[in-house]
Amino acid sequence: MSGPESSERAQGGTVAVVIPCFRVKKHVLAVVDAIGPEVSRIYVVDDACPEGSGAHVEESSRDERVQVLYRERNGGVGAAVVTGYRQAVADGADVIVKIDGDGQMDPGLVPRFVRPILAGDADYTKGNRFYDIEGLGSMPWLRFVGNALLSFVSKLSSGYWDLFDPNNGYTAIHARVAALLPLDRLSERWFFESDMLFRLNTVRAAVVEVPMQAHYAGESSNLRPGRVLGEFAFKHLRNFGKRIFYSYFLRGFSIASVNLVVGTAMVAAGTAWGLRAWAHGSQTDTFASSGQVMLAALPILIGVQLILAFLSFDMSNTPRSALHPRL
């Protein structure tokens, strides 16, 4: 035995792949056929696909590793992946890889995603399409801009400041860590990947990125940016608030917690005083004195410095040590 198969199994890891399916009948069979021998089980999850992607795989695939799971109602990519996760954990998989069924992800990269987890360096790996600058030429410009903006917002909400491309769906997770997550509470649709990062941070899981290139050959995406913009903004803000509360007030309290509270209060007080002085000056047609200006500016300047100190601490607090070897 040689190659990726011997490498992964030598470390005692059983690898499973989950493929969520919705309107991917034209591509999913090619994805299944391209999965290498290092994978022990393949779960094709038919998310109430109107094209019958699951039935198509059952009828056409001769791969004994394939098991088709059917969902009675369409729940979205997150719900389909969770269905696959549950089955893989129940069947005793060690590492669970998620690949989309639309052909945009190379199944040949599975060993690259699995290796850091089996080596004990990560609990979760995810793809990053932004490592190779020249390779970005094939990415539609709307996806490029959207992913770049979402990456910065995701850093705040997830706490993984060194990650990029948060909506990349090529991922792998150790089954022990997947079992720790509140799978029933994960976002079921397009916010799933970002919500996963938030949930992983709450259990202090280590996440590593894997450089990759996406393949765009005319496949249509079901994602409509205009429809999810408001939803993403609200959920990122919600997760940011939860993460800060969990990490710095509920589970622990440090100088960073003090910096955040005092800094926010000082910025708010300085801003309120400045607005009050400006409103009074506008009504009386007078200029604010230097003392009034300082009473507004000084708390804001000090508050901003304290908030920056908190952000510096938060960036250094990114989980680095893999969790699953200790479980």
C-alpha positions as CSV (number, residue, x, y, z in Angstrom):
1,M,0.0,0.0,0.0
2,S,1.4,3.4,-0.9
3,G,0.4,7.0,-1.5
4,P,-2.2,9.0,0.4
5,E,-4.1,5.8,1.5
6,S,-1.1,4.4,3.4
7,S,-0.2,7.8,4.8
8,E,-3.7,8.4,6.3
9,R,-4.4,4.9,7.5
10,A,-0.9,4.6,9.0
11,Q,-1.9,7.3,11.4
12,G,-5.1,5.4,12.4
13,G,-7.6,7.8,10.7
14,T,-10.8,6.7,9.0
15,V,-11.9,9.4,6.5
16,A,-15.4,10.0,5.4
17,V,-16.7,12.5,2.8
18,V,-20.0,14.3,2.9
19,I,-21.5,15.7,-0.3
20,P,-24.6,17.9,0.1
21,C,-26.7,17.8,-3.1
22,F,-29.2,20.3,-4.4
23,R,-29.6,20.8,-8.2
24,V,-26.2,19.2,-8.9
25,K,-27.3,16.2,-10.9
26,K,-25.0,17.1,-13.8
27,H,-21.9,17.2,-11.7
28,V,-22.2,15.1,-8.6
29,L,-21.4,11.7,-10.2
30,A,-18.1,13.1,-11.5
31,V,-17.3,14.4,-8.0
32,V,-18.0,10.9,-6.5
33,D,-15.9,9.2,-9.1
34,A,-12.9,11.5,-8.4
35,I,-12.7,10.7,-4.7
36,G,-9.5,8.7,-4.0
37,P,-8.9,5.5,-2.0
38,E,-7.9,7.3,1.1
39,V,-11.6,7.8,1.8
40,S,-13.5,5.0,3.5
41,R,-17.1,6.2,3.2
42,I,-18.9,8.7,1.0
43,Y,-22.2,10.2,2.1
44,V,-24.3,11.8,-0.6
45,V,-27.0,13.9,1.0
46,D,-30.0,14.6,-1.2
47,D,-31.4,17.7,0.3
48,A,-34.9,17.2,-1.3
49,C,-33.2,17.9,-4.6
50,P,-35.8,18.5,-7.3
51,E,-33.5,16.9,-9.9
52,G,-33.2,13.7,-7.9
53,S,-29.4,13.9,-7.5
54,G,-29.4,11.2,-4.8
55,A,-31.4,8.7,-6.9
56,H,-29.1,9.5,-9.8
57,V,-26.1,8.5,-7.8
58,E,-27.7,5.4,-6.5
59,E,-28.6,4.3,-10.0
60,S,-25.3,5.2,-11.7
61,S,-22.5,4.8,-9.1
62,R,-20.9,1.4,-8.6
63,D,-18.7,2.7,-5.7
64,E,-19.3,0.5,-2.7
65,R,-18.3,3.3,-0.4
66,V,-21.3,5.4,-1.4
67,Q,-24.3,5.8,0.9
68,V,-27.1,8.1,-0.2
69,L,-29.0,9.9,2.6
70,Y,-32.3,11.6,1.9
71,R,-33.8,14.6,3.6
72,E,-37.6,14.9,3.4
73,R,-37.5,18.7,3.1
74,N,-35.0,21.1,1.7
75,G,-33.0,22.6,4.7
76,G,-30.1,24.2,2.9
77,V,-26.4,23.2,2.7
78,G,-25.9,23.4,6.4
79,A,-28.7,21.1,7.2
80,A,-27.5,18.6,4.6
81,V,-23.9,18.7,5.9
82,V,-25.2,18.1,9.5
83,T,-27.1,15.1,8.3
84,G,-23.9,13.7,6.8
85,Y,-21.9,14.6,10.0
86,R,-24.3,12.7,12.2
87,Q,-24.2,9.6,10.0
88,A,-20.4,9.7,9.8
89,V,-20.0,10.1,13.5
90,A,-22.4,7.2,14.1
91,D,-20.4,5.0,11.7
92,G,-17.1,5.7,13.5
93,A,-15.3,8.1,11.1
94,D,-12.3,9.9,12.5
95,V,-12.2,12.8,10.0
96,I,-15.2,14.1,8.0
97,V,-14.5,16.1,4.8
98,K,-17.2,18.2,3.2
99,I,-17.1,18.7,-0.6
100,D,-19.8,20.4,-2.7
101,G,-21.5,18.4,-5.4
102,D,-21.2,21.1,-8.1
103,G,-17.7,20.2,-9.3
104,Q,-16.0,23.4,-8.2
105,M,-13.8,21.5,-5.6
106,D,-11.0,19.1,-6.5
107,P,-11.5,15.8,-4.6
108,G,-7.8,15.1,-5.1
109,L,-7.1,17.6,-2.3
110,V,-8.8,15.5,0.4
111,P,-5.4,14.2,1.8
112,R,-4.2,17.8,2.0
113,F,-7.2,18.7,4.2
114,V,-7.0,15.5,6.3
115,R,-3.3,15.5,7.0
116,P,-3.1,18.4,9.6
117,I,-6.0,16.9,11.6
118,L,-4.5,13.4,11.7
119,A,-1.2,14.9,12.6
120,G,-2.8,16.5,15.7
121,D,-2.1,20.1,14.4
122,A,-5.7,21.1,13.7
123,D,-9.3,20.2,14.6
124,Y,-10.8,21.8,11.5
125,T,-9.3,22.6,8.1
126,K,-10.8,24.9,5.5
127,G,-9.8,25.9,2.0
128,N,-8.5,29.3,1.0
129,R,-8.8,30.4,-2.6
130,F,-6.8,33.6,-2.0
131,Y,-3.3,32.2,-1.5
132,D,-2.5,32.1,-5.2
133,I,-3.0,35.7,-6.5
134,E,-2.6,34.6,-10.1
135,G,-5.2,31.9,-9.7
136,L,-7.8,34.5,-8.7
137,G,-8.3,35.5,-12.3
138,S,-10.8,32.6,-12.8
139,M,-12.9,33.8,-9.9
140,P,-16.0,35.8,-10.8
141,W,-15.4,39.4,-9.6
142,L,-18.6,39.5,-7.6
143,R,-17.5,36.5,-5.6
144,F,-14.0,38.0,-5.2
145,V,-15.3,41.3,-3.7
146,G,-18.0,39.6,-1.6
147,N,-15.5,37.1,-0.1
148,A,-13.0,39.8,0.6
149,L,-15.5,41.9,2.5
150,L,-17.0,38.9,4.3
151,S,-13.5,37.7,5.4
152,F,-12.9,40.9,7.4
153,V,-16.4,40.7,9.1
154,S,-15.9,37.0,9.8
155,K,-12.7,37.7,11.7
156,L,-14.6,39.8,14.2
157,S,-17.5,37.4,14.6
158,S,-15.5,34.2,14.7
159,G,-12.3,35.3,16.5
160,Y,-10.1,33.5,14.0
161,W,-8.2,36.6,12.9
162,D,-5.7,34.7,10.7
163,L,-8.3,33.1,8.5
164,F,-9.6,34.3,5.1
165,D,-12.2,33.1,2.7
166,P,-14.7,32.2,5.4
167,N,-17.4,31.0,3.0
168,N,-15.2,28.4,1.4
169,G,-17.1,25.2,1.7
170,Y,-14.2,22.8,1.3
171,T,-13.6,21.7,4.9
172,A,-12.6,18.8,7.1
173,I,-13.3,18.3,10.8
174,H,-12.3,15.7,13.4
175,A,-15.4,13.7,14.5
176,R,-14.7,14.2,18.2
177,V,-14.9,18.0,17.7
178,A,-18.0,17.7,15.5
179,A,-19.7,15.7,18.3
180,L,-19.0,18.7,20.7
181,L,-20.8,21.2,18.5
182,P,-24.5,22.0,18.9
183,L,-25.3,20.7,15.5
184,D,-29.0,21.5,15.9
185,R,-28.2,25.1,16.3
186,L,-26.0,25.6,13.4
187,S,-27.2,27.9,10.6
188,E,-28.8,25.7,8.0
189,R,-28.2,27.7,4.8
190,W,-25.6,29.9,3.3
191,F,-24.3,31.2,6.7
192,F,-23.3,27.7,7.7
193,E,-19.5,27.9,7.1
194,S,-19.3,31.3,9.0
195,D,-21.4,29.9,11.8
196,M,-19.2,26.8,12.1
197,L,-16.2,29.1,12.7
198,F,-18.0,30.9,15.5
199,R,-19.1,27.6,17.1
200,L,-15.6,26.1,16.8
201,N,-14.2,29.1,18.6
202,T,-16.6,28.6,21.5
203,V,-14.9,25.2,22.1
204,R,-11.4,26.5,21.4
205,A,-10.8,24.4,18.4
206,A,-7.7,25.0,16.2
207,V,-8.4,25.8,12.6
208,V,-5.8,25.6,9.8
209,E,-6.3,26.9,6.2
210,V,-5.4,24.9,3.1
211,P,-4.4,26.7,-0.1
212,M,-6.5,25.6,-3.0
213,Q,-7.9,26.8,-6.3
214,A,-11.6,26.8,-7.1
215,H,-12.9,25.6,-10.5
216,Y,-15.4,27.8,-12.3
217,A,-16.7,26.3,-15.5
218,G,-20.1,27.8,-15.9
219,E,-21.8,26.2,-12.9
220,S,-24.7,28.2,-11.6
221,S,-24.7,29.2,-7.9
222,N,-27.8,29.1,-5.9
223,L,-26.5,31.9,-3.7
224,R,-28.0,35.4,-4.4
225,P,-25.8,38.0,-2.6
226,G,-28.6,40.6,-2.6
227,R,-30.9,38.2,-0.7
228,V,-28.4,37.2,2.1
229,L,-26.6,40.6,2.7
230,G,-28.9,41.7,5.5
231,E,-29.1,38.2,7.0
232,F,-25.3,37.8,7.0
233,A,-24.8,41.3,8.6
234,F,-27.3,40.5,11.4
235,K,-25.9,37.0,12.1
236,H,-22.3,38.2,12.1
237,L,-23.2,41.0,14.6
238,R,-25.1,38.5,16.7
239,N,-22.2,36.0,16.8
240,F,-19.7,38.8,17.6
241,G,-21.8,39.8,20.6
242,K,-22.1,36.2,21.7
243,R,-18.4,35.5,21.3
244,I,-17.4,38.5,23.3
245,F,-19.8,37.7,26.1
246,Y,-18.8,34.0,26.2
247,S,-15.0,34.5,26.0
248,Y,-14.5,37.7,28.1
249,F,-17.3,37.8,30.6
250,L,-19.0,34.4,31.1
251,R,-16.1,32.0,30.9
252,G,-13.3,34.4,31.9
253,F,-12.5,37.9,32.9
254,S,-9.2,39.6,32.1
255,I,-7.7,43.0,31.5
256,A,-9.0,42.8,28.0
257,S,-12.5,42.7,29.4
258,V,-11.8,45.9,31.4
259,N,-10.3,47.5,28.3
260,L,-13.4,46.8,26.3
261,V,-15.9,48.0,28.9
262,V,-14.0,51.1,29.9
263,G,-13.0,51.9,26.3
264,T,-16.5,51.6,25.0
265,A,-17.9,53.7,27.8
266,M,-15.3,56.5,27.3
267,V,-15.9,56.6,23.5
268,A,-19.7,56.8,24.1
269,A,-19.3,59.5,26.8
270,G,-17.0,61.6,24.7
271,T,-19.2,61.3,21.7
272,A,-22.3,62.2,23.7
273,W,-20.6,65.2,25.3
274,G,-19.3,66.4,21.9
275,L,-22.8,66.1,20.3
276,R,-24.3,68.0,23.2
277,A,-21.8,70.8,23.0
278,W,-22.2,71.0,19.2
279,A,-26.0,71.1,19.5
280,H,-25.8,73.9,22.1
281,G,-23.4,75.8,20.0
282,S,-25.7,75.6,17.0
283,Q,-28.7,76.8,18.9
284,T,-26.8,79.8,20.5
285,D,-24.6,80.5,17.5
286,T,-21.4,80.2,19.7
287,F,-18.2,78.3,19.3
288,A,-17.2,75.6,21.8
289,S,-14.3,76.5,24.1
290,S,-11.0,74.6,24.0
291,G,-12.0,73.0,27.3
292,Q,-15.3,71.7,25.9
293,V,-13.4,70.3,22.9
294,M,-10.9,68.5,25.2
295,L,-13.7,67.1,27.3
296,A,-15.1,65.5,24.2
297,A,-11.9,64.5,22.5
298,L,-9.9,63.2,25.4
299,P,-12.3,60.4,26.4
300,I,-12.7,59.4,22.8
301,L,-8.9,59.2,22.2
302,I,-8.3,57.2,25.4
303,G,-11.3,55.0,24.7
304,V,-10.1,54.2,21.2
305,Q,-6.7,53.2,22.6
306,L,-8.3,50.9,25.1
307,I,-10.5,49.3,22.4
308,L,-7.4,48.8,20.2
309,A,-5.6,47.1,23.2
310,F,-8.6,44.8,23.5
311,L,-8.5,43.9,19.8
312,S,-4.7,43.2,20.1
313,F,-5.4,40.8,22.9
314,D,-8.3,39.2,21.0
315,M,-6.1,38.6,18.0
316,S,-3.4,36.9,20.1
317,N,-6.1,34.8,21.8
318,T,-6.9,32.8,18.6
319,P,-6.9,29.0,19.5
320,R,-3.7,27.4,18.4
321,S,-3.6,24.0,20.1
322,A,-5.6,21.2,18.6
323,L,-8.5,20.0,20.9
324,H,-9.3,16.5,19.7
325,P,-6.1,14.8,21.0
326,R,-7.2,15.8,24.5
327,L,-10.7,14.5,24.2
